[in-house]
Amino acid sequence: MNKHPSRIEHTNEISGFSEGEGSEIQLEMENRIRNLLWTVSGDYAQEMKPDISLYRRSRPLALYDGIKQGALAKFYDKKYLGLYLLKKLYLGADEQLLTKMAQLCIEEAIGDRICLERPGIRNMQREAILDILDQEYLVIPGTGNIPEMLRLMVLRKRLDRLEHKKEAPVLSSMKKYMDLVKEAGNSQDTEALAFAIDRLYNKACEPDFEKEKGSFEQVMAVTMEELSEFDWKDLLDEELYEESLEDYAQQLADQIAGMEDSQVTEEMEEQRQTRHKIKILPPEALEKAHRYVELNFGKTYLKENEEKKINQLMCKGIHGDCSLYFTEGILKNPVMRNYQYEYAVRLKNKNVWLYHDKHRVVKRNVAQLTEMLRKSLILRSENQEILSDRGQILPARLWRIGRSRDALLFKKEQQGDQTDFVVDVLIDASGSQMNRQGHVALQAYMISKALGNVKIPHRVMSYCTFWDYTILHRLREYDDPDSASENIFNYVTSSNNRDGLAIKAAGYGLLGRREEKKIMIILSDGRPYDVIVNRPNAKNPKPYMGQYAVNDTAGEVRRLRNAGVSVLGVFAGEEKDLATEKKIFGKDFAYIRDITDFSRIVGRYLTKQLELEE
């Protein structure tokens, strides 16, 4: 409901008032809407976030919104309806269309009842409907657009009733839908109302829903456990809710109690901001976003000044609107045991279960990779005797004097190469990796265990992007004990990925190490993809995707290589994205179709790096 007001400061006015007066009027508006909710519902424990942008669009509509919120709470169980909507969305319903159909059913169910109880509401209801018709229906929708045509007919019918006019005839093609709305108006309890909403949505918006996705009974049979395992982040709005299903269900129930099209309200608010030059307040927005990231990804392990410094260094150019967030994850440093924490626990358990299922394969790969690395390190560090033109004389070769051009008559001991190595393992943790999450975790785990076995310091981090934040989740630090590799099973996937910025930030830490030879292994799906979803007021609105993102990621890989870092891409994606992976990593990338080949392919690259002469 309440989309933007917390981030808006008026540089001139709200409807003609100065900044100070505007704040007082805004508070008065909010109080008036809440009082209507409490008066109608009779329940002063009811909560509501008044939508001030809707008030600016239409005063009657905003006030009637508060009335309907109270009426719905009085006559029906909002919690039940919110849970129904949540379960319907879980099975694949379209949120915008489902909201519209539910609004129509609820208007029909409570519109007359509330006017009978409180006749003074009748005129407010009439003015609200007139505003909707005036603002949203300058052009009559085509008959092919059933949801909008149905909404228009329901509103016109109610307006005729309020104005005591003869109701306009219903189009024959729309009669079956209008009959379903009428049935919703006769609902005596919440379950009957939810069933009516379900029937209307299936009939008007998605005729094959029941056949392909589930009946009303199947919708309601969805368990809380199933809902908890689903990733809801892409459906959440900019409200910065603390990622609980209860909050989201409440938000959905609030939306269906209204009558407005939120998209229209947002467009009008955007135009109004442009006209009145409304200034965005970044500190408040950043504080809320930071809190939201903290709740969903765990506390940061950096001090405030350290975080500020690295953001200033890294977030430049095309990443100028971004922020970096360094965490050890919600499981290690949670703010609270919220839905996201429980979700991370479930995903960790899935990773661990897969590890036990593939235990023999994993153990064999670790042993093979360890042996390959150990042999390379031993060969590299051993002292060798070589022929030379100086050193200790070899009597057996003196006969060559004057008889051969080979004048290597001496031997000397060549010291083994004592170059130190350090490795970074960087894992793509975006939502596109969800289907293969466990297998990606196993790959990182096998690398980490083998490197730990041969005492090569290494760090393991995953990365994803949410809003303006690129989250770097540290699963293992360079000098942690071998047991720290178990933390890799805390790897979870969500949201998008901004590969270029993640590689740049990880490379900054790697280049700061004292070891001479530095290696970075990146496990990705070849799809740098950070489309701006719920990123309010981004400075760089161009979506991070396609060739734009590929060029940036490839550029960061080249910069690391030019700085002396050996970069290997391990492809963990769909075959169709192979070409992109090649563009990013060039010849140094590995495509592992079968996990049983993992040690051989990755081991070959690592031993090659260990054996290279400086």
N, C-alpha and C positions, 0 to 999 in steps of 0.2 A: 504493500500500500504506500507507505511514506517513503518516497524514493530519494529525494534530494535535499530537503530543507536543512539537514544537519551540516551540509557542506556549503551553505550559501550565505553570503553577506551582501546586503543591498547597498550599493554605492550611492543610490539616490533615494529610492522610496519603495514602499509597498502601497500601491494605489494612491499615490500623492502624498505620503507621509515621509518625514525625514527618517534617518537611520535609527535614532533612538526611539522615536514614536513607532517606527515599523516593528521593532522588537516587541514593544508593548502590545501592539495590535495583533501580532502573530500569536503571542501568549494568550490573548483574549479569545482569538479564533479557536485555538486548541482547547481551551477550557470550555467554550460553548459547545463544541462538538462532543466532548467527553460528557458534559452534563446531559446532553440529549440521550447519549447511550445509556447512562446510568438511570435517567428518569424513565425511559421506555422499558428497559430490562428489569428495573427494580433491584438490581444487583450492583452495589458499589464496589465489588471486588473485580468487576469486569475491566480488562485492560484494552487500550486501543491506542494506536499511533496515528493521530490525525494527519491527513494528507493536505498540507498547506498549498502545495502546487495545484491540487484539485480545487481548493477554495478560491485561488486566483482565477482559475478557469471558469468556475461557476459556483457562486455562493449557495444557491438552493441545492445543487447537486452534492456539495460537501456536507451540508447540514442534513440532508436526507440520508446520506451515507451513514452518519452517526445514528440516525433513527433506525435504519435497517439493521445495523450491527446489534442494537439493543433488542429489536424485535426478533431477530434470529436466535439470539441467546435466550430470549423468553419462551419462545414457542418450540424450539428444537434444541438438540444436543450438538453444539458446534464442534466439540471434540470428536464426536463420531463422524461428522461430515468431513472434518479435516483428515481423519484417518482414512476414510473411504477415498478421498481425492488422492492421498499419498499412495495408496495401493493401486489405484487406477493408473497413475503415472508410472509406477513401478512396472506395470504390465505393458507400458508403451503408449499410453494415451497422450494426445497433444495438449499441453497445459493451457495454452491460450483458448483453444476451442472448448475444452472441458470447462474452463472458468466461465465462458460466455453462456454455455448451455445451463450450467448450474445457476448463474445469475437470473436467467429467465424463469427457471423453475421456482427459485426462491421468491422472486418478485410476485409470481402468481400465487405462491403459498401464503405469503404474509401481507401482500399489498392491501387487500381489502380488509383483512383482520385488524391491522393496526389502525386503519382509518375509522373503523367502527368503534374501536376502543377510544381513540383520540381524534375526533373530527377535525381538529385544527391542523392535523398533519396532511389532510387532503390537498390543501392548496400548495403546500411545500412539495408534495409528490408531483403535482401537476407541473409546477415550475421546473422541477428537476428534469422531468421527461421532455418538456418543451426545449430546454437547453440542449439535451442530448440530440434531439431531432434537428435543431437549428445548426449545431456545431458539427455533427458527424454525418448528416445525411443530405448534404447539398446535392449529391448525385445519388439517385436510387440504385441500390445494388442490383445486378442482374439476377435472374431467377436461377442461374447456375450456382450462385453463391448462397447456398441454402442457409448456413449459420447467420449471415448478415441479414438476409431477407426475412428470416424467421424473427430475428431480434427487432427489426423494423416493424413487423406486423404486430408483435406482442406489445410494443410500446404504443403504437397507434391505437390499438384496441383498448388499452388501459386509459389512454388520454380521452378517447371518445366516452368511456364510462365515467371518467372524472368530470367531464364537461356536459354530461347528461345528453350526449348525442347518440344517434343511432349508429351502432357499430358497423364499420365498413365490412363488406363481404370478404371472406377469406378465399384466396386463390385456390382453385381445386388441387393444384400441385403441392400446396403447402398444408392442406387440411390435415393430413395424417400427422404432421409434426405439431400443428397447433392443438390437435386432440391430446397429444402426449403432454404438452405444456399444461393443458387444462386438467389432466389427471394429476399432475404434480400439485396443482392448486388444491386438490382434494386430499392431499396426504395428511393423515391424522398423527403420524409419528415420524421420527427421524429415519428409521429404516425404510419406510415407504417413500419418503422424499428422496433418499439416496438411490433407491431402486428406480424412481421416476427419472432422476438425472441420468442414471446409467442407460436407461432405455432411449432417452432422447439423444444422448451423445452417440450411441451406437447407430441409431437410425439416421440422424442428420449429418454426422461428421465422419463416421468410420463404419460403414455397413458390415464389414467383414471382421470387426473387432471380436465379437463373441466367438465366432468360428475359429479365428486364428490365434487369439490371445487369451480369451477367457470370458465366461459368463459372470453375472453379478455375484453368484455364489463363489466362483473361483477367485474373483477380485477380493472379496471379504475374507477368503481363506488364506490369503497371503499372511505369513507370520511376521512378527516383529524382528525375528532373527534374519529373515530374508531381506527385510527392509534395511536392517542395520548393515548388511554386507554390501548393499548397493552404493555406488559412488554418486552422491547427490550434488556435488559441487557445481557441475555445469548447469544445474537447474536453479541454483540459489541466486537471488538478486543482490543488489548493492547494499542491502541493509546491514551487512556484516553480522549476521546472526552467529551465535556461538555453536554452530554446527550440531544442533540437536534435532532429532526428528520431531520432537514435540513442538519446537519453535516453528519448524517448517510447516507442520500440519496446521498450526495456529495461523500462520501467514496465509495459507491457502484458504482457510475458513473465512478469514477477514476479507479476502479478495472476492469471494463469491457472494458475500453479503452486500457488496456494492452494486452499482448499476453502470459505472463508467467503463470505458475502454481505456485501460492504462496507457496503451500505446499513443492514443490521441492526446491524453493529458501530458505525456512526456514530450511529444512534439511541440505542443503549445507552450510548455514550460521552457523548452529550448529556445523557441522564437522570442519569448518574453525576456529571457536572459540576454539575448542579443540586443533587443531594443533598449533595455534599461541598463545595460553594461553591468551585469552582476558579477562581482569579483569572487573567484573561488578562493577558499581559505585552505591552503595546503597543510598547515600544521595539524589542524583537527582531522582532516581526511587521512593524513599519513599516520596519525596516532591510532585512529580506528583500524586502519588497514594493518598496521603493525601488530595491534592486539589480536586481530583475527588470525593472522599468520602464526602468531605465537600460540594461540589456542589450538590450531590445527596441525602444526608441525613441531611444536615443542619450543622451549626457551632457547635463545641464542647463547652460545658459549663465548661470544666476544663481548668485551666491554664497549660501552657506548662510543668512546673516542676511537677505538680500534675499528668498529663497524663504520663509523663516519669516514675514517681515513681511507679504508679500502674501497668504499663506495665512490669517493671522490677520484680515486686513481683509476678504477675499472669502468665506471658507468659514464662513458663519454660517447660522442658521436651518435651512431644509431641506437646505442644503449643509454642515451642521455636521460630518458624518462624512466629508467629502471632502477631497482635497488637490489642489493645482494643480502641474503639472510643466511647466516651460518648456524647450524644447529646439529645436535647429536640425536635429534629425533624425538618424537612425542613419547616414545616408550621409555627413553632414558631421562628426559627432562620435561615431563608434562606440566602444564599449568593446572589442569584438573582432569579428572577421569570422565571426559565427555564422550559423545558418540564417536568422534574421530579416534579417540584413544582405543575404544573397544574395537573399532574397525581395524586399526593397525594391529591389535593383538590377533585378530582372526587371520589377517594376511600373513603375519609372522608364522602362525601355526601351520598355515598352508605351505609356506616355504620349508618349514622343518619337516612336515610330513613327506614332502617330495624328496627331501634329502634322505630320509630313512628308506623311502621306496627305491631310490637310486644309489643307496649307500655303497654297494660293491663297485659300481661304475665310477662313482666319485673317488672312492679310495684308490682304485687302480689308476685313475687319471692323475691324482695327486702324487702317487708314488712314482709314476713314469716321468711326470714333469719335474719332480724333485731330483730324480736321478740325472736327467738331462742337464739341469742347471748345475748340479754338483760337479759333474764331469767337466763341464765347461769352465767352471771356476777353478777346479784343481789344475787343469791344463794351463790355464792362464797364469796361475800363481807359481807353478813349478819353475825352479832354476834349470837351465839347460846349458850344456857345453856345446859350443859351436867353433868351427874353424875360423881363423882370423889371420891378419898379417901382423899381429902383435899378441903378446901374451906368453904362455908357457910353451917352450919349444917341444916339438914332437920328433924325436930322432928317426922314427920310422918313415918320415916324409922327407928327410934330407936328400934322398936320392933324386928328388925332383929338381934340385938346383941345376940350372943350365939345360935341363932336358924337357921342362914343361913350363908353360906360361902360368900355370897354377902355382902361385907363390904362397899359398896359405899353409905355412909351416908351423903355425902356432895354434894353440887352443886357448879359449877363454870362457869363463862362465857368464852366461847372460841371466840377469836377474828377472824373475817372473814379474808380470805386470800386477801391481798392487792397487790399480785403480778402484776406487769405491763406486758402488752403484746405488741408486735410489729409484724407486718406481712409484708412479701414481696410477691408480685404477679409478677411472671415472665412469659411472653408470648412468645411462639415460633412465630416469624414473617417471617419464610422462605416462599419461593414461593409455597411449597406444601400445605400451609394453605389458598391459594388464594380462592379456591372454598367455603370455610367456614369462610372467613375472618370476615364477619359481625357477625356471631354467636359467634365466639371466642371473638370479641370485647364486645358483650353483656354479656358474661359470666364474663369477667374481670370487666366490669362496675357494674354488680350486686354485686359482691364481694366488690368492692370499696365503693359503696353507703351504703351497710349494715355496713361495718366496720366504715365508717365515721359517720353513725347514732349513733353508740354506743361509739364513740370517741376513737377507737383503732387506733393509728398511723400506717400508712401503706404506702408502696411505690409500684408503678406499673411501670414495665419496659417491653419492648419487645426486642427481640434480633434476629439478622440474621447475616450472614457472607458474605462479598463481598471481593474478592481477599484475602489479608492477614488480613483484618480487621474484627473483630467481633464487630458489631455495637450494642450498648446498648442504646435504645431509652427510655428516662425517660418520662413517661406520667403523673406521679404524684409523688411528693416527700412526705416523711413521714408526715410532719407537715403542709402540704398545707391545705387550707380551703376546705370544702366539695364540693364547686363548681368546684374544680380542677378535679373531676372525669369525667367531660365532655371532658377533653383532651384525654380520652381513645379512643374516636372516631377518633383521629388522627392516630390510629393504621393502618399501611399498611404492606403488605407482599411483599417480593422479595428475590431473590437469595437463598443461602443455609443456613445451621444452624450448628454451632459448639457448641452443648449443654453443653459439659463438661466445656469449657472455660467460657461460659456465666453464668452457675450456680456457678462456682468458683468465678467469679468476683462479682456477685450479693451477694453471701454468705459473701464475704469480707466486704461489706458495712453493711450487716445485723448484723454480729458478732461484729461490732464496736458500735452498739447501746447499751444504758445503761439498757434497759428493761431486766428483768430476763427471761421471756418466749418469745422465738423467733419461728416464724412459717414462712415457705416458701411454697407457692402454685405455682406449675409450670403447666401451660397450654401448653401441647405439643402434637405432633402427633406420638410420639414413634419412630421417624426416625431421629436420629442424622446423618446428611448427609452433608459433606462439601467436595465435590470432587473438586480437584484443577482445576478450569477453569479460564484462564487468570490470573494466579498468577505467574508472571515471577520470575524465580530464587529462588523458595521456598527452604528453608533449609531442610524441612522435606517433601519430595515429596510423602510420603505414603498417599493415599486418606483417609480422615476422614469419614469412612463409615463402614457398616457391624458390625461384632463383635468387631472390633478394637474401633469403636466409642461408641458402647453400653457399653463395659467394662469401658471406660474412664468416660462416663456419670454416670454410676452406682457407680463408685468409688467416684466421687465428691458428689453424694447424700449421700453415706455412711459416708464420711468425715464430712459433715455438721451434720448428725445425731449424730455422735460421739462427736461433739462439742456442742451438746445440742439443736440443731435446729430440730424442727418437720417439716418434709418435706412431702407434699402431692402432688401427681401427678394427675392432672385432664386430662383425655385422650380426645383429640379432634382430632381424626384421623379415619383411615379406620380400620374395624374390623380385617383385616388380620395382622395388626401391634400390636394387643393387647398383644401378647406373649412377644414382645420386651419391651412394657411398663411395664409389670410385672417384667421382669428381672431388669429393671432400678429402679423401685420404690418399689418392693416387695409387701407387703400386703397393704401399704398405698397409694392406688391409686383409683380413681373413674372413671368409664366409664359412661358418660351421653349420652344416646341415644336421649333423648327428653329434650329440654330446660325447659319444665314445671316441670321436676324433679330436676332441678338444686339446688334450695334452700334446698330441703330435704336432698340430698346427701352430698353437701358441708357443709351444716349446721350441719349435724350429726358429721362430722369430726371435725369441728371447736369447737363445744360445748364439744366434747370429750376432746380436748386439753385444753379448759378452765376449765374443771372440774377435770382434773388430779391433784392428790396431788403431791407436790414436794417431 
